[in-house]
Amino acid sequence: MKRNLVLSIAVAIFMVATTVAQAADLNFSGQFRPRLNFDSDATDNTTNTAIFDTRVRLNAKASVNANTSVFLQFQSVGSWGVGDGETAVDVGTRTANGGGGDEASDQLHDVGFHQAYLTLKNFAGQSVDMKIGRQEVVIGGHRLFGHTGWLQGAETKDAIRLTHSGGNHTLGYSYIAAENQQGIGNSNEGDVDVHVVTASTQGVMGGALEGIFTASNDNTTSDTAGEDKQLWYTVGARQKGKMGGLDYRVEFYHQFGDAGAIANAAAMGVVGANADGNSADRDAQMFGIRLGKTFKNAKGSPSITLWYDNLSGTDDDDAAGGDWGTFDVMYDTGHKFYGFMDVFLNRTGRSSGYYGLQDIALKTKMSPTAGWTLKADLHHFRTQTDISGSDGDTVVAADGSFGSTTGMDEDLGTELDVVLVHKYDANTKLVFGISKYWTTDTFQHVNDGPGSLANDGADSMGNDDANWGFIMIDTKF
């Protein structure tokens, strides 16, 4: 009886799928990506860990007609051997305990939509394409808006995106509902909305010039006590291309507007800063440059890239003037920029004590033999604020995260990342990676105590070198 029921359901599903396929151009694809991680963190009193996690995706794209399409991406992410009660059940974890409980009946809910959006070409009869729904938003090479694809869960946003292309120009507008807190008195309280305007032109200096303007409307500080929201902006440009046999990228972004809430929470002595969003002004910058050369005629086609990023931090002049000088990286894919060990991922700059970040890097790549690619990146990290000199006396003294300032300077440490990629076949890659982070006294200080990455008391975090490695299989079909 049960078998007949299952068979009937299967036949019905097949008939429905056939009918849908006849009405629309329906394509399926997917990904299976298991990864074994080995982690020895920068705390000498913790033991090494090994985590096996997996990403599974199934994609369905229906081209309904010439102007309308729907994309659905189901995703399941989970860690092996971790179950309900040990972590959130909605992350796709499993445990094997025996018996006849929930684990045996497989009641963990771990599959959901990673992306689900509708695309309308020539929207409203205009030369504008609209994409609406949950989607990965990538702008400007992942610098301010990226999908954090290295993480098994990655990142999507609920957004409406409009794009107009004509000739060598492209204009875009995106609305992102970044946060929506329900169940409170004023339905606008707790909401965060982001508006993004972009414009790009091809054929400029051997590449493309892209400008961006964002407006972040942050109501999370607004409550019945009359605290003002934070409204702040980012404006900048990115130029990327090839000239004279060199690959290059130059970009600059400036942030202004309100910063009272973050300046107050950071407790760095910013004059006048309190919970009101407009009690402190935002004045922060980010500058990045990359210059690379590929030697195509040499064996293995080696390439070498020089890399420098400068993200401003808060210093004494900022604090005295009631300004917040730490650059907010917004929704960037930090793994792409600031080292594979993901030490500096916090968007507001807390990972470097709000003193900004300088990343001086040398990146190399070569193919030692057919089907194999070897990459090696060396990063040296420093604070942007001169905390060893007079520029940082006030903010360092006000920062409660420091138990001691002995040995404090701008040196945050050095990281080496080595990755070996093997193209196993047309659909599968085998990836091996190993990284090491050499810590410093400054790195230890900004990872200690209240307001920092951990509140475990002075000298408990970041007092040891860190090691990390992984083995990953990535199959797409």
Backbone torsions as a table, in degrees:
resi	resn	phi	psi	omega
1	MET	NA	-47.8	-178.6
2	LYS	-66.5	-39.9	-179.9
3	ARG	-63.9	-40.7	178.6
4	ASN	-63.5	-38.3	178.8
5	LEU	-63.6	-46.1	179.5
6	VAL	-61.1	-42.5	-179.9
7	LEU	-63.8	-40.4	178.7
8	SER	-62.5	-43.0	178.8
9	ILE	-62.8	-42.9	-179.3
10	ALA	-62.4	-42.6	178.4
11	VAL	-63.6	-41.8	179.7
12	ALA	-62.7	-43.3	179.5
13	ILE	-62.8	-42.4	179.8
14	PHE	-62.1	-41.6	-179.2
15	MET	-65.9	-40.7	178.2
16	VAL	-64.6	-44.7	-179.7
17	ALA	-61.9	-38.6	178.2
18	THR	-64.3	-42.9	178.9
19	THR	-62.7	-43.6	179.1
20	VAL	-63.1	-42.9	-178.6
21	ALA	-62.3	-33.5	177.7
22	GLN	-70.2	-32.2	-177.3
23	ALA	-83.3	-21.8	-177.1
24	ALA	-146.6	156.8	175.6
25	ASP	-79.6	103.7	-173.0
26	LEU	-109.3	124.0	-180.0
27	ASN	-123.9	141.8	178.5
28	PHE	-116.8	145.4	174.2
29	SER	-152.9	178.3	-179.1
30	GLY	-176.7	-174.6	-178.3
31	GLN	-152.3	142.2	171.7
32	PHE	-130.0	118.8	-172.5
33	ARG	-136.8	85.1	173.3
34	PRO	-82.2	147.0	-177.9
35	ARG	-146.8	129.6	175.3
36	LEU	-101.2	121.5	-177.8
37	ASN	-110.4	135.7	173.4
38	PHE	-114.8	126.2	-172.9
39	ASP	-132.9	125.4	170.3
40	SER	-123.8	100.7	-169.6
41	ASP	-78.3	-176.3	-173.2
42	ALA	-88.0	20.3	177.0
43	THR	-113.0	122.1	-172.2
44	ASP	-75.9	-9.3	-179.3
45	ASN	-102.6	15.6	175.0
46	THR	-114.2	153.5	-179.2
47	THR	-90.5	159.8	178.8
48	ASN	-67.7	150.0	-179.6
49	THR	-126.8	154.2	173.7
50	ALA	-131.5	125.8	-177.1
51	ILE	-126.4	128.8	176.4
52	PHE	-109.4	113.4	178.8
53	ASP	-125.9	165.0	-173.6
54	THR	-144.8	140.7	169.7
55	ARG	-112.1	133.2	174.5
56	VAL	-127.7	128.8	178.8
57	ARG	-131.6	142.5	172.5
58	LEU	-129.9	122.7	-175.8
59	ASN	-110.5	141.8	174.2
60	ALA	-134.2	124.3	177.8
61	LYS	-120.8	122.7	179.6
62	ALA	-111.5	113.4	173.5
63	SER	-88.1	93.8	-172.6
64	VAL	-65.0	-45.5	174.2
65	ASN	-155.9	-167.1	-174.5
66	ALA	-63.4	-24.9	-174.7
67	ASN	-114.2	-7.0	-172.5
68	THR	-129.9	132.0	175.5
69	SER	-145.8	155.4	179.0
70	VAL	-127.9	134.2	177.7
71	PHE	-121.2	126.6	177.6
72	LEU	-122.6	130.3	178.8
73	GLN	-128.8	107.5	176.1
74	PHE	-84.2	143.1	-178.3
75	GLN	-141.7	139.5	171.2
76	SER	-129.3	128.0	-179.9
77	VAL	-127.8	132.8	-180.0
78	GLY	-159.7	159.9	175.7
79	SER	-103.5	138.0	-177.3
80	TRP	-67.6	134.6	171.7
81	GLY	74.7	13.6	177.5
82	VAL	-115.9	128.9	-171.9
83	GLY	-125.9	-174.5	-179.7
84	ASP	-56.2	135.4	-176.9
85	GLY	97.7	-22.3	178.4
86	GLU	-102.9	-24.5	176.1
87	THR	-156.8	173.5	-176.9
88	ALA	-61.8	135.1	-175.6
89	VAL	-70.9	-18.0	-174.6
90	ASP	-87.6	6.5	176.9
91	VAL	-95.9	4.6	172.8
92	GLY	83.0	38.8	-178.3
93	THR	-93.6	160.7	-178.3
94	ARG	-138.6	148.1	173.6
95	THR	-142.1	150.2	-179.7
96	ALA	-116.8	102.8	-177.2
97	ASN	-114.2	-9.3	-174.4
98	GLY	78.8	177.7	179.2
99	GLY	81.3	-172.1	-173.9
100	GLY	-115.4	31.3	-178.1
101	GLY	-81.8	-158.8	-177.4
102	ASP	-60.3	-34.2	-177.7
103	GLU	-62.4	-39.5	-178.4
104	ALA	-69.1	-33.1	-179.1
105	SER	-93.6	3.6	171.4
106	ASP	55.4	57.1	-177.5
107	GLN	-100.3	11.9	176.5
108	LEU	-77.7	130.4	-176.3
109	HIS	-96.2	104.7	-172.6
110	ASP	-127.4	4.4	-179.7
111	VAL	-111.7	129.1	178.1
112	GLY	-152.4	-178.1	179.9
113	PHE	-83.5	118.6	169.2
114	HIS	-80.9	-41.7	173.6
115	GLN	-136.5	144.1	175.6
116	ALA	-158.0	101.9	-175.4
117	TYR	-144.3	158.3	178.9
118	LEU	-111.1	134.2	176.9
119	THR	-114.8	126.8	177.5
120	LEU	-119.1	112.7	177.2
121	LYS	-83.4	150.6	-179.7
122	ASN	50.8	50.0	-175.9
123	PHE	-58.8	131.8	179.2
124	ALA	55.3	32.1	177.5
125	GLY	76.5	8.5	-179.7
126	GLN	-105.7	163.5	178.8
127	SER	-81.7	57.2	-178.5
128	VAL	-133.2	132.2	174.7
129	ASP	-100.7	138.0	179.1
130	MET	-119.1	133.6	174.2
131	LYS	-122.1	121.5	-175.1
132	ILE	-129.8	132.0	178.3
133	GLY	133.0	-166.4	179.5
134	ARG	-79.6	124.7	-171.7
135	GLN	-156.0	158.2	172.0
136	GLU	-80.0	126.1	-179.4
137	VAL	-108.7	111.6	178.9
138	VAL	-121.2	121.2	-179.1
139	ILE	-134.0	136.1	174.3
140	GLY	60.2	45.2	176.2
141	GLY	64.3	29.9	176.3
142	HIS	77.0	8.5	-173.4
143	ARG	-66.9	-51.7	178.8
144	LEU	-106.1	-25.0	179.9
145	PHE	-136.7	115.3	-179.2
146	GLY	-143.7	175.5	-176.7
147	HIS	-102.6	1.8	179.8
148	THR	45.9	48.2	-171.7
149	GLY	-62.1	-20.1	178.8
150	TRP	-63.9	-39.4	177.9
151	LEU	-64.4	139.5	-176.4
152	GLN	-60.5	-36.3	178.9
153	GLY	-79.3	-24.9	-177.1
154	ALA	55.2	-168.3	-175.9
155	GLU	-138.1	132.7	172.2
156	THR	-126.1	167.8	-179.1
157	LYS	-136.0	147.0	172.5
158	ASP	-83.1	114.0	-167.6
159	ALA	-149.4	160.4	168.3
160	ILE	-121.2	125.1	-176.9
161	ARG	-125.9	131.0	177.8
162	LEU	-116.9	132.2	-177.8
163	THR	-133.5	130.6	175.5
164	HIS	-121.5	126.9	178.6
165	SER	-123.5	136.3	178.0
166	GLY	-157.1	122.4	-176.8
167	GLY	63.2	-127.5	179.1
168	ASN	-103.4	18.7	-179.3
169	HIS	-114.6	146.1	175.1
170	THR	-137.3	130.7	175.8
171	LEU	-117.4	143.2	-179.0
172	GLY	-144.6	149.9	172.7
173	TYR	-135.8	135.0	178.4
174	SER	-130.7	134.4	169.4
175	TYR	-111.6	127.6	-178.6
176	ILE	-121.8	123.3	171.5
177	ALA	-84.9	93.2	-172.1
178	ALA	-76.6	-30.4	-179.9
179	GLU	-158.6	138.3	179.4
180	ASN	-142.6	100.9	-178.8
181	GLN	-91.7	123.5	-177.9
182	GLN	-103.0	165.7	172.9
183	GLY	81.8	21.4	176.4
184	ILE	-120.8	165.5	-169.9
185	GLY	-57.0	-53.0	178.8
186	ASN	-97.6	117.8	-173.5
187	SER	-66.0	-14.6	177.5
188	ASN	-86.0	-17.7	-179.3
189	GLU	-68.5	134.8	179.2
190	GLY	88.8	-8.3	-179.9
191	ASP	-78.8	145.0	172.4
192	VAL	-129.6	119.5	179.0
193	ASP	-119.2	138.5	-179.2
194	VAL	-124.9	130.3	177.2
195	HIS	-114.6	132.4	-175.2
196	VAL	-129.5	127.5	174.6
197	VAL	-118.2	129.3	-179.9
198	THR	-129.0	153.2	175.2
199	ALA	-147.4	130.9	-179.7
200	SER	-134.2	150.2	179.2
201	THR	-132.9	124.9	177.4
202	GLN	-84.0	156.7	175.6
203	GLY	84.2	20.6	178.7
204	VAL	-102.2	117.0	177.1
205	MET	50.1	46.9	175.9
206	GLY	74.8	17.3	-178.5
207	GLY	-165.6	-136.8	-175.9
208	ALA	-133.4	140.1	175.1
209	LEU	-108.6	126.4	-178.0
210	GLU	-127.2	128.6	175.3
211	GLY	-107.6	152.7	-177.7
212	ILE	-143.7	142.8	172.6
213	PHE	-136.6	128.7	179.2
214	THR	-125.6	147.2	173.4
215	ALA	-127.4	119.4	-179.3
216	SER	-106.9	116.3	-179.8
217	ASN	-102.8	99.8	-172.4
218	ASP	-107.1	109.0	179.6
219	ASN	-98.7	9.1	-175.5
220	THR	-67.6	-18.1	177.5
221	THR	-91.6	-5.6	-175.5
222	SER	-88.5	126.7	177.7
223	ASP	-144.9	-172.8	-176.3
224	THR	-68.0	-13.4	178.4
225	ALA	-79.6	-4.3	175.4
226	GLY	92.9	15.5	177.7
227	GLU	-68.2	139.8	-178.3
228	ASP	-82.2	150.9	176.9
229	LYS	-73.4	170.4	172.3
230	GLN	-103.6	123.0	174.0
231	LEU	-121.2	114.4	-175.7
232	TRP	-141.3	165.5	-166.8
233	TYR	-135.9	154.8	172.6
234	THR	-132.0	131.6	177.1
235	VAL	-133.0	139.1	-178.8
236	GLY	-175.6	-176.4	-177.9
237	ALA	-148.6	154.6	-178.9
238	ARG	-137.5	126.5	177.8
239	GLN	-118.4	126.8	-179.1
240	LYS	-137.6	138.4	178.9
241	GLY	179.5	-162.7	178.8
242	LYS	-130.5	133.4	177.3
243	MET	-148.5	133.2	176.5
244	GLY	58.4	32.7	-179.7
245	GLY	78.8	7.2	-179.1
246	LEU	-113.1	141.6	169.4
247	ASP	-90.6	137.5	-178.8
248	TYR	-143.9	158.8	172.9
249	ARG	-150.3	131.9	175.6
250	VAL	-132.5	133.9	179.2
251	GLU	-148.9	149.7	179.0
252	PHE	-146.1	137.5	178.8
253	TYR	-137.1	142.0	177.5
254	HIS	-124.6	138.0	179.7
255	GLN	-118.1	137.4	178.9
256	PHE	-147.8	167.9	-177.2
257	GLY	117.2	-151.1	-174.4
258	ASP	-84.7	147.6	178.0
259	ALA	-151.8	19.9	-174.3
260	GLY	-60.3	-42.1	-175.1
261	ALA	-65.0	-46.8	-178.7
262	ILE	-71.0	-37.3	178.7
263	ALA	-65.3	-37.4	178.5
264	ASN	-69.2	-43.9	-178.5
265	ALA	-66.4	-32.7	-177.8
266	ALA	-73.7	-21.3	176.7
267	ALA	53.6	55.5	179.4
268	MET	-112.0	20.1	174.7
269	GLY	76.8	23.6	177.2
270	VAL	-69.7	119.5	-174.2
271	VAL	-60.4	126.3	175.9
272	GLY	85.4	-6.5	-175.7
273	ALA	-70.4	129.9	173.1
274	ASN	-145.2	-167.1	-174.9
275	ALA	-67.4	-18.4	176.8
276	ASP	-65.9	134.2	-178.4
277	GLY	-60.3	-36.9	-175.4
278	ASN	-92.3	14.8	179.8
279	SER	-79.1	-11.1	175.2
280	ALA	-142.7	149.2	-178.7
281	ASP	-100.4	144.0	178.0
282	ARG	-92.2	129.3	177.6
283	ASP	-147.1	87.5	-172.0
284	ALA	-136.7	155.0	-177.8
285	GLN	-138.7	157.3	171.7
286	MET	-137.7	133.3	178.0
287	PHE	-131.1	135.4	178.9
288	GLY	-140.7	144.5	178.1
289	ILE	-144.4	142.1	178.4
290	ARG	-139.5	138.3	179.6
291	LEU	-139.2	121.6	-174.9
292	GLY	-136.0	158.4	179.7
293	LYS	-140.0	130.8	175.9
294	THR	-110.3	128.5	-179.3
295	PHE	-97.4	85.1	-171.7
296	LYS	-67.7	-27.5	-177.9
297	ASN	-85.7	-8.4	178.6
298	ALA	-86.5	157.2	179.4
299	LYS	-62.4	129.2	179.7
300	GLY	83.6	-1.1	-179.3
301	SER	44.3	57.9	-178.3
302	PRO	-67.6	150.8	175.1
303	SER	-133.7	151.9	178.2
304	ILE	-136.0	137.6	-176.5
305	THR	-132.6	131.1	172.0
306	LEU	-99.1	138.7	-166.5
307	TRP	-141.7	133.2	175.4
308	TYR	-144.2	125.1	174.0
309	ASP	-120.9	141.0	178.6
310	ASN	-134.2	110.1	177.9
311	LEU	-109.2	119.8	-173.3
312	SER	-65.4	152.5	176.7
313	GLY	-122.0	178.3	179.3
314	THR	-91.3	129.9	179.2
315	ASP	-123.8	-174.1	-176.3
316	ASP	-62.0	-39.2	179.8
317	ASP	-64.0	-40.1	176.8
318	ASP	-60.9	-50.2	-176.4
319	ALA	-59.9	-43.2	-178.7
320	ALA	-67.9	-29.8	-179.1
321	GLY	-91.3	5.1	-179.2
322	GLY	71.9	27.6	-177.2
323	ASP	-110.2	154.4	173.7
324	TRP	-111.1	114.6	-172.6
325	GLY	-101.7	4.9	-176.2
326	THR	-88.6	126.9	-177.4
327	PHE	-72.9	136.0	177.4
328	ASP	-99.4	118.0	-176.4
329	VAL	-78.7	0.0	174.1
330	MET	61.7	-115.9	-174.1
331	TYR	-117.0	42.8	-174.5
332	ASP	-73.9	165.3	170.1
333	THR	-95.0	84.8	-174.3
334	GLY	-61.8	-29.9	179.8
335	HIS	-59.5	-28.5	-179.8
336	LYS	-73.0	-25.0	-171.0
337	PHE	-112.3	-46.1	-163.6
338	TYR	-107.6	40.5	177.0
339	GLY	89.3	142.6	-173.7
340	PHE	-73.6	-13.5	179.8
341	MET	-83.0	-2.3	171.8
342	ASP	57.1	43.3	179.7
343	VAL	-75.6	-30.7	-171.9
344	PHE	-117.7	55.2	-176.4
345	LEU	-93.3	-20.1	-175.8
346	ASN	-58.7	126.2	-170.8
347	ARG	-66.9	-31.3	-175.4
348	THR	-86.3	-4.0	179.0
349	GLY	97.4	6.6	-179.0
350	ARG	-62.5	-28.6	-177.4
351	SER	-62.4	-24.0	176.2
352	SER	-113.8	27.7	176.3
353	GLY	70.6	17.5	-175.0
354	TYR	66.8	15.2	179.3
355	TYR	-94.4	14.4	179.0
356	GLY	78.3	-179.2	-175.3
357	LEU	-148.5	131.6	167.7
358	GLN	-113.0	130.0	179.1
359	ASP	-121.1	110.5	178.4
360	ILE	-108.0	114.7	-169.4
361	ALA	-132.1	150.8	171.6
362	LEU	-123.6	122.1	-176.6
363	LYS	-120.7	134.9	-179.8
364	THR	-129.0	154.9	-179.4
365	LYS	-154.7	140.1	176.4
366	MET	-158.0	163.8	176.8
367	SER	-114.2	97.6	-175.8
368	PRO	-64.4	-28.4	177.3
369	THR	-158.8	166.7	-175.6
370	ALA	-58.2	131.2	177.9
371	GLY	86.1	-0.4	-178.7
372	TRP	-124.9	139.1	176.8
373	THR	-131.5	129.9	179.9
374	LEU	-114.6	129.0	178.9
375	LYS	-125.1	142.2	176.2
376	ALA	-142.6	124.9	-179.4
377	ASP	-122.6	134.4	175.8
378	LEU	-119.1	118.6	-179.4
379	HIS	-112.2	136.6	167.9
380	HIS	-117.9	123.1	-174.6
381	PHE	-107.4	138.8	177.1
382	ARG	-140.1	155.5	171.9
383	THR	-73.2	152.7	175.9
384	GLN	-84.9	-32.5	174.6
385	THR	-73.4	134.6	178.1
386	ASP	-78.1	85.1	-174.2
387	ILE	-83.7	-9.9	177.3
388	SER	-90.2	-10.5	179.2
389	GLY	-111.2	-163.1	-175.3
390	SER	-74.0	-12.4	-178.6
391	ASP	-70.2	-17.1	-174.6
392	GLY	-122.5	10.7	-176.1
393	ASP	-59.1	-48.2	-174.6
394	THR	-69.1	-47.4	-176.1
395	VAL	-69.2	-33.9	177.5
396	VAL	-67.9	-42.6	-179.9
397	ALA	-64.6	-34.3	-178.4
398	ALA	-79.6	-17.6	-174.5
399	ASP	-78.3	113.6	-178.3
400	GLY	-73.9	-3.2	-177.8
401	SER	-80.1	-9.0	-176.8
402	PHE	-97.9	119.3	172.3
403	GLY	-78.9	-28.5	179.1
404	SER	-155.3	149.5	178.7
405	THR	-108.2	16.2	179.4
406	THR	-61.8	129.6	177.7
407	GLY	77.6	10.5	-178.0
408	MET	-70.6	128.5	168.7
409	ASP	-151.1	-165.4	-174.1
410	GLU	-82.6	-8.5	-173.7
411	ASP	-75.6	114.9	178.2
412	LEU	-99.1	-8.4	177.4
413	GLY	123.6	177.9	-176.2
414	THR	-133.7	140.2	-178.8
415	GLU	-128.4	138.1	175.1
416	LEU	-117.7	126.2	178.2
417	ASP	-119.8	126.0	177.5
418	VAL	-125.3	126.6	-177.6
419	VAL	-131.0	133.9	176.6
420	LEU	-119.0	124.0	-177.0
421	VAL	-117.6	128.8	176.9
422	HIS	-118.0	123.3	175.3
423	LYS	-80.7	96.4	-174.5
424	TYR	-67.6	-44.9	173.3
425	ASP	-155.7	-168.2	-175.0
426	ALA	-64.5	-21.9	-175.1
427	ASN	-114.0	-13.3	-170.4
428	THR	-125.5	135.3	172.8
429	LYS	-119.4	140.4	170.1
430	LEU	-105.6	127.1	-174.5
431	VAL	-125.7	129.5	178.7
432	PHE	-122.8	134.2	-179.1
433	GLY	-141.5	149.6	175.2
434	ILE	-146.4	140.0	-177.4
435	SER	-139.4	152.8	174.7
436	LYS	-139.3	137.9	178.3
437	TYR	-120.8	121.6	176.5
438	TRP	-94.4	113.6	-175.0
439	THR	-84.1	171.6	179.4
440	THR	-136.3	173.9	176.4
441	ASP	-61.4	-40.2	179.8
442	THR	-64.9	-42.5	177.0
443	PHE	-59.1	-41.2	179.4
444	GLN	-64.5	-41.8	-178.4
445	HIS	-63.1	-45.2	-176.1
446	VAL	-76.2	-5.6	175.5
447	ASN	-108.2	20.1	179.8
448	ASP	-120.2	148.1	162.0
449	GLY	75.0	-176.4	-176.3
450	PRO	-59.2	138.1	176.0
451	GLY	83.5	-3.7	-179.1
452	SER	-106.9	-160.7	-175.7
453	LEU	-67.4	-23.2	177.8
454	ALA	-148.5	145.7	-179.7
455	ASN	-109.1	65.5	-176.7
456	ASP	-113.5	13.4	179.9
457	GLY	91.3	163.7	-175.2
458	ALA	-63.5	144.4	172.5
459	ASP	61.7	29.6	179.3
460	SER	-107.0	-20.4	-177.9
461	MET	-121.6	151.8	172.4
462	GLY	68.4	22.6	-176.8
463	ASN	-103.0	20.7	-178.9
464	ASP	-148.9	156.1	173.6
465	ASP	-70.0	154.8	-176.5
466	ALA	-118.3	147.3	177.0
467	ASN	-132.1	147.0	-179.7
468	TRP	-153.6	143.4	177.3
469	GLY	-150.8	165.3	-179.1
470	PHE	-155.6	156.3	170.8
471	ILE	-129.7	126.4	-172.6
472	MET	-136.7	141.1	170.4
473	ILE	-113.1	129.2	-178.2
474	ASP	-126.6	107.2	-179.5
475	THR	-115.3	125.5	176.5
476	LYS	-118.2	140.5	-177.7
477	PHE	-139.2	NA	NA
